Amino acid sequence: MPKSAVFALFFHDEAAINKLTDVMLVLRRKITRFKYCAAKLVGGGIILAQTRFGGGQAILQTNTISTCTTHQSVFSFQLFIDISHQREQTMANDLLSKAQQRGREQHLPYAGAVSPEDAWAVLQADQNIVLVDVRTNAERDWVGRVHIKEAQHHAVQWSTYPDGMPNPDFIAQMTALVPSKDTPILFLCRSGVRSRHGAKLAAEHGYTQCYDILHGFEGDKDAHSHRKTVAGWCRADLPWVGA
């Protein structure tokens, strides 16, 4: 006689909820004797399915932070949770802690500084972290820009083109794009000068987690006066688009 149980995955953040479709696909592929019903909201969690098995164990692997409750224990059911999302969050926290340590050692007037590689890693690991490109719009259009999720990608010019004058609305534009003063912000420029100024000014206006991306997008010039060859986002072979 087939045995059955109802189990629920309780999602703790929006990113996890967005993975519901992926979880359903995993269910189909991993559990061959699985018959699922439509997912529906129940209380604070999501009841994904009702399972029926002829015997043995079912193994479900997901990449979602979750907890599981089984309402019938008449069969042996094992749920293995891959907590990669949790590991990513821990990694992001560790990298930002390293950036803060660098800030303390160098007596920076903002939270800290990250390498381009670490910047990319934390942006991938935590969707709440944002990047603010302080280069001119002309640089972004003609030289290139980082390729990350649009929701994490902002641009506020430190100075304007072509006159090179300081942007008097820098903080006002920052506040419009990033209203929370506790949001971790990674500042990027061409080679790491304007980004430091931007991080410092933002910190002076109450932003608590301002980080400079070391060496910027292009890095310093090489012996032949070329950029993108010595250091920076492009030299690290991180995703970017443009010229």
C-alpha positions as a Python dict, from the first residue, in 0.01 Angstrom:
ca = {
    (1, 'M'): (0, 0, 0),
    (2, 'P'): (151, 335, -102),
    (3, 'K'): (246, 567, 180),
    (4, 'S'): (204, 942, 164),
    (5, 'A'): (302, 1262, 338),
    (6, 'V'): (270, 1633, 299),
    (7, 'F'): (586, 1837, 340),
    (8, 'A'): (646, 2209, 333),
    (9, 'L'): (944, 2427, 250),
    (10, 'F'): (934, 2753, 440),
    (11, 'F'): (1112, 3033, 256),
    (12, 'H'): (1280, 3309, 451),
    (13, 'D'): (1358, 3565, 183),
    (14, 'E'): (1239, 3685, -156),
    (15, 'A'): (1530, 3523, -339),
    (16, 'A'): (1433, 3185, -201),
    (17, 'I'): (1069, 3232, -300),
    (18, 'N'): (1183, 3312, -654),
    (19, 'K'): (1346, 2968, -666),
    (20, 'L'): (1014, 2789, -628),
    (21, 'T'): (1005, 2692, -996),
    (22, 'D'): (1356, 2551, -973),
    (23, 'V'): (1257, 2344, -672),
    (24, 'M'): (958, 2202, -859),
    (25, 'L'): (1185, 2103, -1148),
    (26, 'V'): (1422, 1933, -908),
    (27, 'L'): (1129, 1744, -759),
    (28, 'R'): (1030, 1611, -1099),
    (29, 'R'): (1381, 1501, -1189),
    (30, 'K'): (1498, 1359, -857),
    (31, 'I'): (1188, 1173, -741),
    (32, 'T'): (1065, 946, -1018),
    (33, 'R'): (768, 815, -822),
    (34, 'F'): (651, 1162, -731),
    (35, 'K'): (306, 1298, -806),
    (36, 'Y'): (278, 1664, -720),
    (37, 'C'): (-19, 1890, -679),
    (38, 'A'): (-26, 2263, -740),
    (39, 'A'): (179, 2471, -499),
    (40, 'K'): (-25, 2691, -270),
    (41, 'L'): (39, 2928, 17),
    (42, 'V'): (-37, 2792, 360),
    (43, 'G'): (23, 3018, 658),
    (44, 'G'): (380, 3145, 662),
    (45, 'G'): (512, 2876, 430),
    (46, 'I'): (448, 2714, 97),
    (47, 'I'): (308, 2363, 70),
    (48, 'L'): (484, 2236, -237),
    (49, 'A'): (329, 1898, -288),
    (50, 'Q'): (177, 1582, -157),
    (51, 'T'): (400, 1283, -213),
    (52, 'R'): (314, 920, -265),
    (53, 'F'): (573, 643, -267),
    (54, 'G'): (560, 269, -307),
    (55, 'G'): (845, 230, -60),
    (56, 'G'): (1208, 315, 1),
    (57, 'Q'): (1348, 660, 49),
    (58, 'A'): (1303, 981, -144),
    (59, 'I'): (1596, 1218, -174),
    (60, 'L'): (1531, 1580, -258),
    (61, 'Q'): (1815, 1824, -315),
    (62, 'T'): (1750, 2194, -348),
    (63, 'N'): (1955, 2512, -333),
    (64, 'T'): (1707, 2687, -109),
    (65, 'I'): (1727, 2766, 260),
    (66, 'S'): (1432, 2584, 410),
    (67, 'T'): (1294, 2379, 691),
    (68, 'C'): (1083, 2071, 651),
    (69, 'T'): (787, 1935, 839),
    (70, 'T'): (638, 1591, 771),
    (71, 'H'): (285, 1538, 887),
    (72, 'Q'): (294, 1160, 858),
    (73, 'S'): (593, 956, 967),
    (74, 'V'): (476, 615, 853),
    (75, 'F'): (751, 591, 596),
    (76, 'S'): (1116, 672, 579),
    (77, 'F'): (1150, 1011, 414),
    (78, 'Q'): (1479, 1197, 405),
    (79, 'L'): (1510, 1555, 291),
    (80, 'F'): (1863, 1671, 218),
    (81, 'I'): (1894, 2048, 202),
    (82, 'D'): (2179, 2206, 15),
    (83, 'I'): (2243, 2524, 208),
    (84, 'S'): (2455, 2683, -62),
    (85, 'H'): (2261, 3008, -30),
    (86, 'Q'): (2347, 3021, 337),
    (87, 'R'): (2711, 2951, 256),
    (88, 'E'): (2709, 3234, 4),
    (89, 'Q'): (2576, 3474, 265),
    (90, 'T'): (2847, 3366, 506),
    (91, 'M'): (3108, 3417, 237),
    (92, 'A'): (2977, 3767, 164),
    (93, 'N'): (2994, 3856, 532),
    (94, 'D'): (3350, 3723, 555),
    (95, 'L'): (3462, 3924, 252),
    (96, 'L'): (3307, 4242, 385),
    (97, 'S'): (3473, 4177, 721),
    (98, 'K'): (3805, 4152, 537),
    (99, 'A'): (3728, 4481, 361),
    (100, 'Q'): (3649, 4642, 696),
    (101, 'Q'): (3976, 4515, 839),
    (102, 'R'): (4157, 4675, 546),
    (103, 'G'): (3972, 4996, 622),
    (104, 'R'): (4082, 4995, 984),
    (105, 'E'): (4442, 4918, 895),
    (106, 'Q'): (4454, 5200, 640),
    (107, 'H'): (4248, 5440, 855),
    (108, 'L'): (3996, 5488, 575),
    (109, 'P'): (3715, 5739, 634),
    (110, 'Y'): (3456, 5483, 517),
    (111, 'A'): (3380, 5117, 593),
    (112, 'G'): (3653, 4956, 384),
    (113, 'A'): (3790, 4853, 45),
    (114, 'V'): (3744, 4541, -166),
    (115, 'S'): (3934, 4391, -457),
    (116, 'P'): (3741, 4365, -785),
    (117, 'E'): (3726, 3986, -740),
    (118, 'D'): (3579, 4021, -391),
    (119, 'A'): (3336, 4284, -515),
    (120, 'W'): (3206, 4046, -781),
    (121, 'A'): (3180, 3764, -528),
    (122, 'V'): (2974, 3959, -274),
    (123, 'L'): (2744, 4097, -543),
    (124, 'Q'): (2670, 3743, -656),
    (125, 'A'): (2625, 3616, -302),
    (126, 'D'): (2400, 3889, -162),
    (127, 'Q'): (2139, 4065, -374),
    (128, 'N'): (2107, 4340, -113),
    (129, 'I'): (2455, 4469, -194),
    (130, 'V'): (2471, 4734, -467),
    (131, 'L'): (2741, 4883, -688),
    (132, 'V'): (2749, 5256, -760),
    (133, 'D'): (2955, 5357, -1064),
    (134, 'V'): (3072, 5716, -1014),
    (135, 'R'): (3231, 5760, -1357),
    (136, 'T'): (3082, 5994, -1615),
    (137, 'N'): (2805, 5873, -1839),
    (138, 'A'): (3046, 5916, -2131),
    (139, 'E'): (3295, 5674, -1975),
    (140, 'R'): (3024, 5419, -1914),
    (141, 'D'): (2901, 5449, -2273),
    (142, 'W'): (3237, 5465, -2450),
    (143, 'V'): (3470, 5264, -2229),
    (144, 'G'): (3238, 5002, -2083),
    (145, 'R'): (3050, 4908, -1770),
    (146, 'V'): (3027, 4615, -1534),
    (147, 'H'): (2778, 4343, -1621),
    (148, 'I'): (2576, 4262, -1309),
    (149, 'K'): (2209, 4246, -1218),
    (150, 'E'): (2035, 4572, -1301),
    (151, 'A'): (1876, 4590, -956),
    (152, 'Q'): (2225, 4603, -804),
    (153, 'H'): (2375, 4839, -1061),
    (154, 'H'): (2352, 5216, -1011),
    (155, 'A'): (2531, 5513, -1162),
    (156, 'V'): (2589, 5852, -999),
    (157, 'Q'): (2847, 6077, -1165),
    (158, 'W'): (3110, 6221, -932),
    (159, 'S'): (3194, 6482, -1193),
    (160, 'T'): (3022, 6580, -1514),
    (161, 'Y'): (3136, 6552, -1876),
    (162, 'P'): (3283, 6736, -2059),
    (163, 'D'): (3351, 7019, -1812),
    (164, 'G'): (3478, 6791, -1533),
    (165, 'M'): (3288, 6990, -1271),
    (166, 'P'): (3186, 6822, -943),
    (167, 'N'): (2832, 6692, -944),
    (168, 'P'): (2644, 6915, -694),
    (169, 'D'): (2360, 6662, -671),
    (170, 'F'): (2575, 6359, -593),
    (171, 'I'): (2424, 6286, -250),
    (172, 'A'): (2068, 6369, -358),
    (173, 'Q'): (2097, 6125, -649),
    (174, 'M'): (2256, 5865, -421),
    (175, 'T'): (1971, 5897, -174),
    (176, 'A'): (1713, 5854, -450),
    (177, 'L'): (1879, 5534, -573),
    (178, 'V'): (1985, 5391, -235),
    (179, 'P'): (1753, 5527, 33),
    (180, 'S'): (1866, 5294, 313),
    (181, 'K'): (2178, 5423, 485),
    (182, 'D'): (2268, 5069, 596),
    (183, 'T'): (2284, 4919, 246),
    (184, 'P'): (2631, 4788, 159),
    (185, 'I'): (2752, 5002, -133),
    (186, 'L'): (3053, 4926, -352),
    (187, 'F'): (3185, 5238, -525),
    (188, 'L'): (3355, 5204, -865),
    (189, 'C'): (3541, 5450, -1087),
    (190, 'R'): (3813, 5425, -1352),
    (191, 'S'): (4114, 5353, -1131),
    (192, 'G'): (4008, 5401, -770),
    (193, 'V'): (4027, 5777, -706),
    (194, 'R'): (3676, 5914, -756),
    (195, 'S'): (3533, 5603, -592),
    (196, 'R'): (3724, 5687, -274),
    (197, 'H'): (3585, 6040, -282),
    (198, 'G'): (3234, 5905, -336),
    (199, 'A'): (3262, 5656, -52),
    (200, 'K'): (3396, 5924, 181),
    (201, 'L'): (3121, 6174, 101),
    (202, 'A'): (2850, 5909, 133),
    (203, 'A'): (2991, 5803, 471),
    (204, 'E'): (2989, 6166, 585),
    (205, 'H'): (2617, 6175, 500),
    (206, 'G'): (2531, 5876, 713),
    (207, 'Y'): (2588, 5574, 490),
    (208, 'T'): (2739, 5310, 717),
    (209, 'Q'): (2865, 5050, 468),
    (210, 'C'): (3060, 5228, 195),
    (211, 'Y'): (3336, 5030, 22),
    (212, 'D'): (3584, 5137, -242),
    (213, 'I'): (3656, 4889, -523),
    (214, 'L'): (4034, 4892, -548),
    (215, 'H'): (4191, 4980, -885),
    (216, 'G'): (3851, 5062, -1036),
    (217, 'F'): (3716, 4949, -1370),
    (218, 'E'): (4027, 5003, -1585),
    (219, 'G'): (4314, 5023, -1338),
    (220, 'D'): (4629, 5230, -1379),
    (221, 'K'): (4817, 5270, -1707),
    (222, 'D'): (5082, 5018, -1811),
    (223, 'A'): (5425, 5103, -1957),
    (224, 'H'): (5256, 5179, -2290),
    (225, 'S'): (4995, 5407, -2133),
    (226, 'H'): (4722, 5147, -2181),
    (227, 'R'): (4463, 5064, -1921),
    (228, 'K'): (4276, 4739, -1849),
    (229, 'T'): (4610, 4554, -1845),
    (230, 'V'): (4754, 4615, -1497),
    (231, 'A'): (4473, 4586, -1245),
    (232, 'G'): (4104, 4652, -1201),
    (233, 'W'): (3772, 4493, -1293),
    (234, 'C'): (3858, 4432, -1659),
    (235, 'R'): (4207, 4296, -1587),
    (236, 'A'): (4051, 4050, -1340),
    (237, 'D'): (3842, 3921, -1632),
    (238, 'L'): (3515, 3992, -1455),
    (239, 'P'): (3195, 4041, -1660),
    (240, 'W'): (3167, 4372, -1840),
    (241, 'V'): (3014, 4510, -2159),
    (242, 'G'): (3097, 4796, -2392),
    (243, 'A'): (3396, 4919, -2591),
}
